[in-house]
Amino acid sequence: MNRTDPAGEAHVTFSGVRKTYDGEHLIVSDLNLAIRRGEFLTLLGPSGSGKTTCLMMLAGFETPTAGEIRLNGQVINRLPPHRRNIGMVFQNYALFPHMTVRENLRFPLAIRKLPAAEIDRKVTRALDMVQLGGLGERYPQQLSGGQQQRIALARALVFDPELVLMDEPLGALDKQLREHMQLEIKHLQQALGVTVVFVTHDQSEALTMSDRIAVFDQGVIQQIDDPATLYELPANNFVANFIGENNALEGAVESVEGDRCTVKLDGGLRVQASIGNPVATGARTVLSVRPESIQLNVQSLGCANRLGGYVREITYLGDHLRVQVELAGRKQIIVKAPAAQHKHRFDTGDAIHVGINPQQIRALAPSA
């Protein structure tokens, strides 16, 4: 169940926040962001895009150069980290190696001077929450990577914070365990109703876990939306290329009618497309097309855009084929086609028809 709504209460707000280390280059530029109470928000972007700096400013480990950060309406720019009541989970777990698991969990409660009986009760509850109740007397080095990550998560939650920050917490885990932990963290967050701000550069991780995703590039949020909207309706060329796999077809706009336009591709082909952001007749545009939105041969017959090409490469991936097709003008595109529909029906070098409906093509302004 999604515990947030578009008009939900703002738990955290960034207002005009900037961050620079040298006075010239902005790591974060004029950030305005409202994080809803109880939501799972992911900050996603390439290295150096500003996402981790935003998290560190919220945690109190960095101070904004300008602007305000508010938590529950209170300005926290100069509030030290230990007074923010925020849980943190790091990629390297940051567990104390000389303490047992139970002692690691007791630590944040002891520094808050809670009564011993309450500390024991909260530690036991936190261990049970991450299904490691029997490992309290072990040391971190006696645990697997996945168990250490669970303990780090339990320690971030043990003092009942209303906000938890996670910085690439699953980066050190193997693929299978990482995918399992993604769902485990999401289910735990939903059950507790806690607000989570999660940093990653992994798009599939962000799509799996988030209520909303803020895509960063060069210190600026390029788009913030729910995963489906972000993937299906990218706001610009950067988001289209950064989220998932994308075919980018370049051309010029020949005509505009309502929310559709006709584009002449550089190879000479004409296609109809949906308008993603404002385009004008004669302007250059980049068409964004997801590989799974393209139909092949018989399946392409009902599509408004039907183009000819040649099969250059086929890769069998079990449930689907990854087909590289060369269109007129020698433009290469990738198609993901269901294996059950197409296996053994065409081969490398064959002529092929590809079909794309206008609602599956998004005309976007070229990147600056």
VOBA-1610 file (N, C-alpha, C; in pm, whole numbers, padded with zeros to 5 digits, always signed):
BEGIN
Met+00085-00119+00000Met+00000+00000+00000Met+00088+00124+00000Asn+00060+00219-00087Asn+00133+00345-00089Asn+00079+00436+00020Arg+00165+00471+00116Arg+00120+00549+00231Arg+00129+00699+00205Thr+00165+00739+00084Thr+00177+00881+00055Thr+00079+00919-00054Asp+00055+01049-00067Asp-00026+01097-00177Asp+00036+01226-00226Pro+00004+01269-00351Pro+00069+01386-00409Pro+00057+01511-00323Ala-00050+01522-00247Ala-00068+01641-00164Ala-00031+01613-00018Gly+00044+01503+00005Gly+00077+01462+00141Gly+00162+01564+00214Glu+00166+01546+00345Glu+00240+01638+00432Glu+00389+01632+00403Ala+00455+01748+00391Ala+00599+01753+00368Ala+00672+01724+00499His+00755+01621+00497His+00835+01584+00613His+00967+01661+00612Val+01025+01670+00492Val+01152+01742+00471Val+01136+01835+00353Thr+01189+01955+00362Thr+01190+02046+00247Thr+01329+02106+00229Phe+01371+02109+00103Phe+01490+02185+00062Phe+01438+02308-00012Ser+01481+02428+00029Ser+01436+02551-00035Ser+01556+02632-00080Gly+01574+02640-00213Gly+01685+02717-00270Gly+01822+02674-00222Val+01839+02544-00197Val+01965+02495-00140Val+02074+02486-00247Arg+02190+02540-00212Arg+02308+02531-00296Arg+02425+02479-00214Lys+02518+02414-00284Lys+02639+02367-00217Lys+02758+02382-00311Thr+02860+02453-00264Thr+02985+02464-00338Thr+03100+02450-00239Tyr+03210+02391-00285Tyr+03326+02376-00199Tyr+03433+02480-00229Asp+03433+02533-00353Asp+03537+02628-00392Asp+03484+02767-00423Gly+03352+02788-00407Gly+03295+02918-00434Gly+03263+02943-00580Glu+03300+02848-00667Glu+03278+02865-00811Glu+03188+02758-00870His+03219+02633-00839His+03146+02521-00899His+03039+02471-00803Leu+02913+02473-00849Leu+02801+02429-00766Leu+02786+02277-00775Ile+02798+02210-00663Ile+02773+02066-00657Ile+02622+02041-00655Val+02550+02128-00583Val+02404+02128-00582Val+02360+02270-00616Ser+02266+02280-00712Ser+02229+02412-00763Ser+02081+02439-00742Asp+02050+02533-00653Asp+01914+02583-00632Asp+01813+02469-00618Leu+01836+02382-00521Leu+01751+02265-00501Leu+01624+02301-00424Asn+01510+02271-00484Asn+01380+02285-00418Asn+01312+02149-00423Leu+01290+02091-00307Leu+01239+01953-00300Leu+01158+01935-00173Ala+01039+01876-00186Ala+00956+01840-00071Ala+00946+01689-00063Ile+00989+01632+00049Ile+00983+01488+00071Ile+00863+01460+00161Arg+00772+01376+00114Arg+00646+01351+00185Arg+00668+01256+00302Arg+00592+01277+00405Arg+00600+01190+00522Arg+00558+01047+00484Gly+00642+00951+00519Gly+00610+00811+00495Gly+00644+00760+00357Glu+00706+00842+00273Glu+00738+00793+00139Glu+00879+00737+00131Phe+00901+00658+00027Phe+01034+00606-00006Phe+01081+00683-00128Leu+01170+00780-00105Leu+01221+00865-00212Leu+01365+00826-00244Thr+01392+00802-00370Thr+01528+00770-00413Thr+01589+00887-00488Leu+01713+00919-00451Leu+01793+01017-00525Leu+01884+00937-00618Leu+01862+00953-00746Leu+01928+00870-00848Leu+02007+00959-00942Gly+02127+00915-00979Gly+02204+00991-01076Gly+02344+00936-01088Pro+02418+00982-01189Pro+02556+00935-01207Pro+02647+00992-01098Ser+02769+00941-01092Ser+02866+00992-00995Ser+02888+01141-01017Gly+02893+01217-00908Gly+02916+01360-00918Gly+02795+01443-00951Ser+02675+01381-00948Ser+02553+01454-00987Ser+02494+01535-00872Gly+02541+01513-00749Gly+02493+01591-00636Gly+02402+01516-00540Lys+02368+01392-00572Lys+02270+01318-00491Lys+02323+01287-00351Thr+02448+01240-00342Thr+02504+01207-00210Thr+02527+01334-00128Thr+02566+01443-00192Thr+02583+01570-00120Thr+02452+01613-00057Cys+02341+01595-00129Cys+02208+01628-00073Cys+02180+01544+00051Leu+02212+01416+00044Leu+02189+01327+00158Leu+02275+01368+00277Met+02401+01403+00251Met+02492+01442+00359Met+02449+01575+00422Met+02392+01666+00343Met+02341+01791+00401Met+02220+01763+00489Leu+02134+01670+00446Leu+02017+01635+00526Leu+02059+01566+00656Ala+02165+01485+00648Ala+02214+01414+00766Ala+02285+01507+00864Gly+02337+01619+00812Gly+02410+01712+00898Gly+02560+01701+00887Phe+02610+01617+00795Phe+02754+01601+00775Phe+02811+01706+00680Glu+02724+01774+00607Glu+02762+01887+00522Glu+02666+02002+00552Thr+02713+02126+00535Thr+02631+02244+00558Thr+02601+02313+00426Pro+02476+02348+00397Pro+02445+02417+00272Pro+02519+02550+00261Thr+02561+02585+00140Thr+02621+02715+00115Thr+02513+02823+00116Ala+02394+02788+00069Ala+02280+02880+00068Ala+02153+02799+00076Gly+02043+02867+00114Gly+01913+02801+00121Gly+01885+02740+00258Glu+01769+02676+00268Glu+01725+02618+00395Glu+01682+02473+00378Ile+01716+02392+00478Ile+01663+02256+00489Ile+01576+02252+00614Arg+01453+02206+00599Arg+01361+02198+00712Arg+01319+02053+00736Leu+01315+02016+00862Leu+01266+01885+00906Leu+01149+01911+01001Asn+01032+01863+00964Asn+00910+01891+01041Asn+00890+02042+01061Gly+00925+02119+00958Gly+00906+02263+00962Gly+01016+02341+01030Gln+01111+02272+01096Gln+01220+02339+01168Gln+01344+02346+01079Val+01406+02465+01071Val+01529+02480+00995Val+01641+02405+01069Ile+01710+02315+00995Ile+01811+02230+01060Ile+01950+02252+01002Asn+01969+02359+00924Asn+02100+02383+00859Asn+02217+02368+00954Arg+02206+02419+01076Arg+02318+02422+01169Arg+02297+02325+01287Leu+02193+02243+01279Leu+02168+02146+01385Leu+02265+02029+01370Pro+02340+01992+01475Pro+02436+01881+01462Pro+02365+01749+01434Pro+02434+01655+01369Pro+02372+01528+01329Pro+02303+01454+01443His+02365+01451+01561His+02310+01369+01670His+02180+01427+01727Arg+02145+01551+01689Arg+02021+01611+01738Arg+01909+01607+01633Arg+01933+01542+01522Arg+01832+01538+01415Arg+01741+01416+01424Asn+01777+01317+01506Asn+01698+01195+01521Asn+01674+01126+01388Ile+01783+01114+01311Ile+01778+01052+01178Ile+01860+00924+01180Gly+01804+00815+01129Gly+01879+00690+01114Gly+01959+00690+00986Met+02080+00630+00990Met+02167+00625+00871Met+02211+00482+00844Val+02209+00443+00717Val+02262+00313+00674Val+02361+00339+00562Phe+02486+00290+00579Phe+02591+00314+00482Phe+02624+00186+00405Gln+02696+00203+00293Gln+02735+00088+00212Gln+02829-00005+00288Asn+02919+00052+00369Asn+03019-00030+00438Asn+02972-00076+00576Tyr+02841-00061+00603Tyr+02775-00106+00726Tyr+02812-00023+00850Ala+02941+00016+00865Ala+02986+00102+00976Ala+02950+00042+01113Leu+02957-00091+01125Leu+02935-00156+01254Leu+03065-00154+01335Phe+03054-00146+01468Phe+03172-00149+01554Phe+03222-00293+01564Pro+03344-00322+01515Pro+03390-00462+01511Pro+03415-00522+01650His+03444-00436+01750His+03477-00486+01884His+03352-00506+01969Met+03235-00476+01912Met+03109-00493+01985Met+03029-00608+01925Thr+02955-00680+02009Thr+02863-00781+01957Thr+02749-00711+01884Val+02669-00792+01814Val+02553-00739+01743Val+02462-00664+01840Arg+02433-00726+01954Arg+02344-00662+02051Arg+02404-00531+02105Glu+02536-00530+02128Glu+02602-00408+02175Glu+02599-00299+02069Asn+02613-00338+01942Asn+02602-00241+01833Asn+02465-00173+01834Leu+02363-00252+01860Leu+02227-00197+01860Leu+02197-00118+01988Arg+02262-00156+02097Arg+02243-00083+02222Arg+02304+00057+02216Phe+02410+00073+02137Phe+02488+00196+02139Phe+02406+00322+02113Pro+02328+00331+02004Pro+02251+00456+01981Pro+02146+00481+02088Leu+02103+00377+02156Leu+02004+00394+02264Leu+02072+00440+02392Ala+02192+00386+02418Ala+02266+00422+02539Ala+02306+00570+02536Ile+02349+00620+02419Ile+02390+00761+02412Ile+02270+00855+02425Arg+02150+00798+02406Arg+02028+00876+02429Arg+01979+00862+02574Lys+02058+00786+02652Lys+02032+00771+02796Lys+01895+00711+02826Leu+01856+00609+02749Leu+01731+00538+02776Leu+01752+00441+02891Pro+01648+00408+02967Pro+01659+00309+03075Pro+01700+00173+03020Ala+01774+00097+03098Ala+01829-00032+03054Ala+01720-00127+03006Ala+01609-00134+03078Ala+01502-00226+03040Ala+01443-00188+02904Glu+01430-00059+02879Glu+01376-00013+02750Glu+01474-00041+02638Ile+01604-00025+02668Ile+01707-00055+02569Ile+01699-00202+02528Asp+01690-00292+02626Asp+01683-00435+02596Asp+01560-00468+02513Arg+01448-00406+02547Arg+01324-00433+02475Arg+01335-00386+02329Lys+01391-00266+02308Lys+01403-00212+02172Lys+01503-00292+02088Val+01613-00336+02150Val+01714-00414+02079Val+01654-00548+02034Thr+01583-00615+02125Thr+01520-00743+02091Thr+01419-00725+01979Arg+01339-00619+01987Arg+01240-00594+01882Arg+01308-00567+01747Ala+01418-00490+01748Ala+01488-00457+01623Ala+01550-00582+01560Leu+01609-00669+01643Leu+01666-00793+01591Leu+01559-00883+01531Asp+01444-00892+01598Asp+01334-00972+01545Asp+01282-00912+01414Met+01284-00780+01407Met+01234-00710+01288Met+01312-00750+01163Val+01443-00772+01179Val+01526-00810+01064Val+01556-00960+01065Gln+01482-01034+01145Gln+01487-01181+01149Gln+01624-01236+01186Leu+01691-01169+01281Leu+01822-01214+01328Leu+01825-01222+01481Gly+01712-01261+01540Gly+01700-01264+01685Gly+01800-01353+01755Gly+01850-01457+01688Gly+01942-01551+01753Gly+02089-01516+01740Leu+02121-01401+01678Leu+02261-01369+01650Leu+02314-01253+01734Gly+02243-01218+01841Gly+02278-01100+01919Gly+02416-01105+01983Glu+02468-01225+02013Glu+02597-01234+02081Glu+02714-01252+01986Arg+02688-01255+01857Arg+02797-01268+01760Arg+02859-01130+01733Tyr+02981-01134+01677Tyr+03050-01012+01636Tyr+03029-00993+01485Pro+03038-00869+01436Pro+03011-00844+01293Pro+03089-00933+01197Gln+03219-00960+01230Gln+03302-01041+01139Gln+03257-01187+01133Gln+03168-01226+01224Gln+03115-01363+01222Gln+02986-01374+01140Leu+02946-01263+01078Leu+02822-01259+01000Leu+02853-01249+00851Ser+02759-01295+00769Ser+02771-01277+00624Ser+02743-01131+00589Gly+02772-01094+00464Gly+02745-00957+00419Gly+02599-00919+00432Gly+02511-01011+00397Gly+02367-00984+00406Gly+02322-00967+00550Gln+02379-01049+00641Gln+02344-01037+00783Gln+02396-00906+00841Gln+02517-00866+00802Gln+02571-00738+00848Gln+02484-00622+00800Gln+02435-00631+00677Gln+02350-00524+00625Gln+02219-00517+00702Arg+02165-00633+00740Arg+02043-00635+00821Arg+02067-00571+00958Ile+02182-00599+01018Ile+02214-00540+01148Ile+02230-00389+01135Ala+02295-00344+01029Ala+02310-00200+01006Ala+02173-00134+00993Leu+02080-00204+00926Leu+01944-00152+00910Leu+01873-00149+01045Ala+01890-00257+01124Ala+01827-00263+01256Ala+01879-00150+01346Arg+02010-00123+01338Arg+02067-00017+01421Arg+02011+00121+01382Ala+01984+00140+01252Ala+01928+00267+01206Ala+01784+00284+01252Leu+01716+00172+01279Leu+01573+00177+01315Leu+01548+00161+01465Val+01650+00121+01541Val+01628+00078+01679Val+01577+00190+01769Phe+01612+00316+01740Phe+01568+00426+01826Phe+01443+00495+01773Asp+01372+00425+01682Asp+01244+00473+01628Asp+01254+00609+01559Pro+01350+00627+01468Pro+01357+00755+01395Pro+01238+00766+01300Glu+01197+00886+01268Glu+01089+00902+01171Glu+01144+00920+01031Leu+01278+00935+01021Leu+01345+00952+00892Leu+01470+00867+00889Val+01487+00788+00782Val+01606+00704+00766Val+01672+00738+00632Leu+01803+00761+00635Leu+01880+00791+00514Leu+01968+00671+00481Met+01970+00634+00352Met+02048+00518+00309Met+02136+00557+00191Asp+02268+00539+00208Asp+02365+00577+00105Asp+02424+00453+00041Glu+02375+00415-00076Glu+02421+00297-00149Glu+02432+00176-00056Pro+02328+00145+00022Pro+02343+00042+00127Pro+02361-00099+00075Leu+02327-00125-00051Leu+02331-00262-00102Leu+02446-00284-00202Gly+02532-00183-00215Gly+02636-00187-00318Gly+02736-00299-00302Ala+02758-00348-00179Ala+02860-00451-00155Ala+02805-00593-00167Leu+02676-00608-00193Leu+02614-00741-00196Leu+02610-00797-00337Asp+02608-00931-00348Asp+02596-00992-00481Asp+02454-00972-00534Lys+02436-00997-00664Lys+02312-00961-00733Lys+02188-01025-00669Gln+02194-01155-00640Gln+02076-01224-00587Gln+02039-01172-00448Leu+02140-01156-00362Leu+02114-01106-00227Leu+02068-00961-00231Arg+02127-00885-00323Arg+02090-00744-00338Arg+01942-00731-00372Glu+01896-00813-00467Glu+01755-00808-00509Glu+01663-00851-00395His+01706-00949-00316His+01626-00993-00202His+01616-00882-00097Met+01729-00815-00071Met+01731-00709+00030Met+01651-00586-00015Gln+01646-00561-00145Gln+01564-00450-00196Gln+01420-00466-00150Leu+01365-00584-00171Leu+01226-00610-00134Leu+01209-00611+00017Glu+01308-00666+00088Glu+01299-00673+00234Glu+01296-00532+00295Ile+01382-00444+00247Ile+01386-00306+00298Ile+01256-00235+00265Lys+01206-00255+00143Lys+01082-00188+00102Lys+00964-00235+00188His+00954-00364+00212His+00844-00417+00293His+00853-00366+00437Leu+00975-00359+00491Leu+00994-00309+00626Leu+00955-00161+00635Gln+00994-00083+00536Gln+00960+00059+00533Gln+00808+00078+00528Gln+00741-00002+00447Gln+00595+00009+00436Gln+00528-00029+00569Ala+00579-00134+00634Ala+00520-00179+00760Ala+00537-00075+00871Leu+00653-00008+00874Leu+00681+00089+00980Leu+00626+00228+00948Gly+00604+00257+00820Gly+00556+00390+00781Gly+00662+00498+00794Val+00790+00458+00800Val+00899+00554+00817Val+00933+00618+00682Thr+00977+00744+00685Thr+01023+00811+00563Thr+01165+00766+00533Val+01190+00725+00409Val+01324+00682+00368Val+01372+00767+00251Val+01495+00817+00262Val+01563+00883+00149Val+01682+00795+00115Phe+01684+00746-00007Phe+01774+00639-00051Phe+01858+00690-00167Val+01989+00673-00161Val+02077+00716-00269Val+02131+00594-00342Thr+02122+00596-00475Thr+02180+00488-00556Thr+02210+00543-00696His+02296+00469-00767His+02318+00500-00909His+02261+00387-00995Asp+02194+00292-00929Asp+02139+00173-00996Asp+01992+00198-01031Gln+01963+00211-01162Gln+01827+00244-01204Gln+01726+00136-01168Ser+01763+00009-01185Ser+01667-00098-01157Ser+01635-00102-01008Glu+01734-00074-00923Glu+01712-00069-00779Glu+01613+00043-00745Ala+01632+00158-00807Ala+01542+00272-00784Ala+01400+00241-00829Leu+01386+00179-00945Leu+01253+00147-00998Leu+01182+00045-00909Thr+01258-00050-00853Thr+01200-00155-00769Thr+01149-00103-00636Met+01223-00010-00574Met+01200+00023-00434Met+01119+00150-00408Ser+01115+00241-00504Ser+01074+00379-00472Ser+00926+00408-00491Asp+00875+00499-00407Asp+00747+00564-00436Asp+00768+00673-00540Arg+00877+00750-00521Arg+00917+00850-00619Arg+01068+00846-00636Ile+01113+00892-00752Ile+01256+00898-00783Ile+01289+01039-00829Ala+01394+01098-00771Ala+01446+01226-00817Ala+01574+01199-00894Val+01572+01229-01025Val+01688+01204-01110Val+01776+01329-01113Phe+01901+01313-01068Phe+01995+01425-01061Phe+02092+01422-01178Asp+02131+01540-01224Asp+02243+01555-01317Asp+02300+01694-01297Gln+02431+01701-01278Gln+02502+01828-01261Gln+02438+01917-01153Gly+02402+01855-01043Gly+02352+01928-00928Gly+02208+01974-00937Val+02136+01931-01039Val+01999+01975-01063Val+01908+01853-01077Ile+01788+01859-01017Ile+01689+01752-01038Ile+01630+01769-01178Gln+01651+01668-01262Gln+01600+01672-01399Gln+01452+01633-01406Gln+01411+01543-01317Gln+01272+01500-01310Gln+01250+01428-01178Ile+01134+01448-01118Ile+01097+01373-00999Ile+00956+01321-01021Asp+00940+01188-01015Asp+00812+01124-01046Asp+00811+00983-00990Asp+00694+00919-00998Asp+00685+00778-00963Asp+00759+00697-01070Pro+00801+00574-01040Pro+00882+00497-01135Pro+00820+00479-01273Ala+00690+00448-01280Ala+00626+00425-01410Ala+00627+00551-01496Thr+00594+00666-01437Thr+00593+00791-01512Thr+00733+00826-01560Leu+00831+00807-01473Leu+00969+00838-01507Leu+01016+00755-01626Tyr+00981+00627-01626Tyr+01026+00537-01731Tyr+00949+00560-01861Glu+00818+00574-01850Glu+00734+00583-01971Glu+00724+00724-02028Leu+00738+00826-01941Leu+00723+00965-01986Leu+00841+01049-01940Pro+00963+01018-01987Pro+01079+01098-01945Pro+01064+01244-01986Ala+01106+01333-01894Ala+01087+01477-01918Ala+01189+01533-02016Asn+01304+01468-02028Asn+01405+01519-02121Asn+01495+01405-02168Asn+01588+01440-02255Asn+01673+01340-02318Asn+01766+01273-02217Phe+01812+01346-02116Phe+01899+01286-02015Phe+01826+01176-01939Val+01704+01206-01894Val+01627+01106-01817Val+01596+00985-01904Ala+01559+01009-02030Ala+01528+00898-02121Ala+01645+00803-02135Asn+01766+00857-02143Asn+01884+00774-02162Asn+01936+00714-02032Phe+01910+00781-01918Phe+01964+00733-01791Phe+01877+00625-01728Ile+01745+00635-01748Ile+01653+00538-01688Ile+01626+00427-01789Gly+01674+00308-01759Gly+01648+00194-01847Gly+01724+00204-01978Glu+01686+00119-02073Glu+01749+00119-02204Glu+01664+00200-02301Asn+01729+00270-02390Asn+01659+00364-02475Asn+01720+00366-02615Asn+01633+00375-02718Asn+01678+00403-02853Asn+01658+00551-02880Ala+01762+00620-02923Ala+01754+00763-02953Ala+01766+00783-03103Leu+01659+00836-03164Leu+01656+00860-03308Leu+01651+01011-03331Glu+01748+01063-03406Glu+01757+01207-03426Glu+01695+01248-03558Gly+01636+01369-03557Gly+01575+01419-03680Gly+01527+01562-03661Ala+01443+01605-03757Ala+01389+01741-03754Ala+01237+01735-03757Val+01172+01825-03684Val+01026+01829-03678Val+00972+01890-03808Glu+00885+01816-03878Glu+00826+01867-04002Glu+00694+01937-03976Ser+00615+01886-03880Ser+00486+01948-03850Ser+00444+01912-03709Val+00359+01998-03652Val+00308+01976-03517Val+00157+01988-03521Glu+00087+01888-03462Glu-00058+01891-03455Glu-00102+01837-03320Gly-00151+01927-03235Gly-00194+01887-03100Gly-00076+01834-03021Asp-00092+01711-02966Asp+00016+01652-02886Asp+00102+01555-02967Arg+00089+01563-03101Arg+00167+01478-03191Arg+00251+01563-03286Cys+00355+01504-03339Cys+00435+01572-03441Cys+00485+01470-03542Thr+00519+01517-03662Thr+00581+01434-03764Thr+00728+01472-03772Val+00814+01371-03767Val+00958+01395-03764Val+01023+01323-03882Lys+01110+01397-03952Lys+01192+01335-04057Lys+01326+01298-03996Leu+01350+01168-03986Leu+01474+01122-03927Leu+01592+01154-04019Asp+01711+01156-03961Asp+01830+01191-04039Asp+01855+01094-04154Gly+01804+00972-04141Gly+01820+00874-04250Gly+01716+00888-04359Gly+01620+00982-04343Gly+01519+01007-04446Gly+01382+00952-04413Leu+01370+00863-04315Leu+01241+00806-04279Leu+01156+00909-04204Arg+01023+00897-04217Arg+00931+00985-04145Arg+00852+00904-04043Val+00836+00960-03924Val+00760+00893-03820Val+00673+00995-03747Gln+00563+00944-03692Gln+00478+01024-03604Gln+00514+00993-03460Ala+00516+01099-03377Ala+00559+01082-03239Ala+00475+01166-03145Ser+00474+01129-03019Ser+00412+01211-02914Ser+00511+01318-02872Ile+00459+01435-02836Ile+00546+01545-02796Ile+00576+01534-02646Gly+00704+01519-02614Gly+00743+01506-02474Gly+00767+01640-02408Asn+00844+01726-02471Asn+00856+01865-02427Asn+00848+01953-02551Pro+00819+02082-02536Pro+00782+02165-02650Pro+00879+02157-02768Val+00824+02129-02883Val+00904+02126-03006Val+00834+02215-03109Ala+00913+02274-03197Ala+00859+02364-03299Ala+00895+02310-03437Thr+00814+02342-03535Thr+00841+02301-03673Thr+00979+02350-03714Gly+01057+02259-03769Gly+01192+02292-03813Gly+01299+02266-03709Ala+01258+02246-03584Ala+01356+02227-03476Ala+01411+02085-03477Arg+01533+02072-03427Arg+01591+01940-03409Arg+01524+01871-03289Thr+01512+01740-03297Thr+01453+01664-03187Thr+01521+01528-03177Val+01510+01468-03059Val+01556+01331-03038Val+01436+01249-02996Leu+01410+01142-03069Leu+01297+01055-03036Leu+01344+00945-02941Ser+01271+00928-02833Ser+01302+00825-02734Ser+01207+00708-02754Val+01263+00588-02773Val+01183+00467-02794Val+01240+00353-02709Arg+01157+00296-02623Arg+01202+00183-02542Arg+01208+00056-02627Pro+01310-00029-02609Pro+01326-00149-02693Pro+01206-00243-02690Glu+01136-00253-02575Glu+01023-00345-02564Glu+00896-00289-02628Ser+00899-00162-02671Ser+00781-00099-02733Ser+00778-00119-02884Ile+00881-00180-02939Ile+00893-00198-03083Ile+00844-00337-03124Gln+00758-00342-03226Gln+00701-00468-03276Gln+00776-00512-03402Leu+00780-00644-03422Leu+00852-00698-03537Leu+00759-00777-03629Asn+00781-00764-03761Asn+00712-00840-03865Asn+00561-00840-03849Val+00496-00957-03826Val+00350-00964-03822Val+00294-00873-03713Gln+00361-00869-03599Gln+00312-00784-03488Gln+00318-00636-03523Ser+00395-00599-03625Ser+00410-00458-03662Ser+00300-00408-03756Leu+00214-00499-03806Leu+00119-00462-03910Leu+00021-00353-03868Gly-00021-00351-03742Gly-00119-00252-03699Gly-00059-00121-03651Cys+00073-00105-03660Cys+00139+00014-03606Cys+00135+00130-03706Ala+00115+00251-03655Ala+00111+00370-03741Ala+00245+00396-03808Asn+00354+00367-03739Asn+00487+00380-03797Asn+00540+00240-03828Arg+00563+00211-03956Arg+00615+00080-03995Arg+00736+00103-04085Leu+00852+00058-04038Leu+00978+00088-04105Leu+01048-00042-04144Gly+01124-00036-04251Gly+01201-00152-04297Gly+01343-00149-04246Gly+01401-00266-04232Gly+01540-00273-04188Gly+01596-00412-04207Tyr+01714-00433-04151Tyr+01782-00562-04161Tyr+01828-00607-04023Val+01818-00737-03998Val+01863-00793-03871Val+02016-00801-03872Arg+02077-00736-03774Arg+02224-00737-03765Arg+02275-00834-03660Glu+02198-00855-03555Glu+02243-00945-03448Glu+02123-00991-03367Ile+02126-01116-03322Ile+02021-01171-03235Ile+02088-01234-03113Thr+02042-01197-02996Thr+02092-01257-02872Thr+01974-01321-02800Tyr+01986-01449-02771Tyr+01878-01521-02701Tyr+01898-01505-02551Leu+01796-01454-02481Leu+01805-01429-02338Leu+01695-01500-02259Gly+01653-01615-02310Gly+01553-01697-02240Gly+01412-01651-02269Asp+01364-01552-02192Asp+01226-01508-02211Asp+01210-01410-02327His+01321-01349-02372His+01311-01257-02485His+01436-01262-02572Leu+01420-01212-02693Leu+01531-01195-02786Leu+01573-01049-02785Arg+01702-01027-02788Arg+01755-00891-02805Arg+01802-00881-02949Val+01730-00804-03028Val+01754-00800-03173Val+01808-00662-03211Gln+01922-00662-03276Gln+01978-00537-03328Gln+01935-00523-03474Val+01864-00413-03501Val+01810-00390-03636Val+01874-00264-03694Glu+01913-00272-03821Glu+01966-00155-03891Glu+01858-00096-03980Leu+01819+00028-03950Leu+01719+00098-04031Leu+01787+00171-04146Ala+01706+00230-04235Ala+01760+00313-04342Ala+01845+00424-04282Gly+01953+00461-04350Gly+02044+00560-04295Gly+02144+00498-04200Arg+02142+00365-04194Arg+02237+00287-04114Arg+02224+00314-03963Lys+02105+00355-03921Lys+02080+00375-03779Lys+02048+00242-03713Gln+02121+00209-03606Gln+02102+00083-03535Gln+02005+00104-03418Ile+01907+00016-03404Ile+01819+00019-03287Ile+01816-00120-03223Ile+01780-00121-03095Ile+01768-00246-03020Ile+01620-00275-02997Val+01579-00399-03022Val+01441-00442-02999Val+01444-00558-02900Lys+01357-00552-02798Lys+01338-00666-02708Lys+01207-00732-02747Ala+01215-00854-02798Ala+01097-00923-02850Ala+01073-01052-02774Pro+00947-01083-02739Pro+00918-01209-02668Pro+00970-01329-02746Ala+01048-01414-02681Ala+01109-01529-02750Ala+01004-01624-02805Ala+00893-01641-02732Ala+00789-01735-02776Ala+00727-01692-02908Gln+00723-01563-02936Gln+00663-01514-03060Gln+00757-01524-03179His+00887-01509-03152His+00978-01485-03265His+01092-01585-03282Lys+01111-01675-03187Lys+01224-01767-03198Lys+01216-01847-03327His+01328-01851-03402His+01343-01926-03529His+01263-01864-03645Arg+01205-01743-03627Arg+01125-01685-03737Arg+01205-01591-03825Phe+01323-01550-03783Phe+01410-01469-03868Phe+01553-01494-03823Asp+01647-01454-03907Asp+01787-01480-03877Asp+01870-01357-03911Thr+01994-01360-03870Thr+02085-01250-03899Thr+02094-01228-04050Gly+02082-01102-04093Gly+02087-01068-04235Gly+01952-01059-04302Asp+01845-01109-04237Asp+01711-01105-04296Asp+01656-00962-04298Ala+01577-00934-04403Ala+01499-00811-04403Ala+01387-00824-04300Ile+01352-00714-04236Ile+01253-00720-04129Ile+01177-00590-04123His+01052-00597-04079His+00973-00475-04055His+00964-00450-03905Val+00980-00323-03868Val+00960-00284-03728Val+00844-00186-03721Gly+00764-00200-03616Gly+00649-00112-03599Gly+00650-00044-03464Ile+00617+00085-03464Ile+00613+00162-03339Ile+00493+00255-03344Asn+00408+00248-03245Asn+00295+00340-03239Asn+00340+00476-03185Pro+00275+00586-03231Pro+00319+00720-03190Pro+00323+00741-03039Gln+00232+00677-02965Gln+00233+00697-02820Gln+00353+00631-02753Gln+00425+00546-02827Gln+00544+00482-02773Gln+00672+00555-02812Ile+00659+00663-02891Ile+00775+00744-02930Ile+00758+00882-02868Arg+00862+00928-02802Arg+00854+01056-02731Arg+00954+01155-02793Ala+00904+01265-02850Ala+00990+01366-02910Ala+01040+01461-02802Leu+01171+01469-02788Leu+01233+01549-02682Leu+01335+01645-02741Ala+01358+01755-02672Ala+01461+01848-02714Ala+01599+01781-02698Pro+01691+01804-02790Pro+01826+01747-02775Pro+01892+01797-02647Ser+01984+01717-02593Ser+02056+01760-02474Ser+02140+01882-02507Ala+02150+01972-02407Ala+02227+02096-02428Ala+02374+02064-02447
//
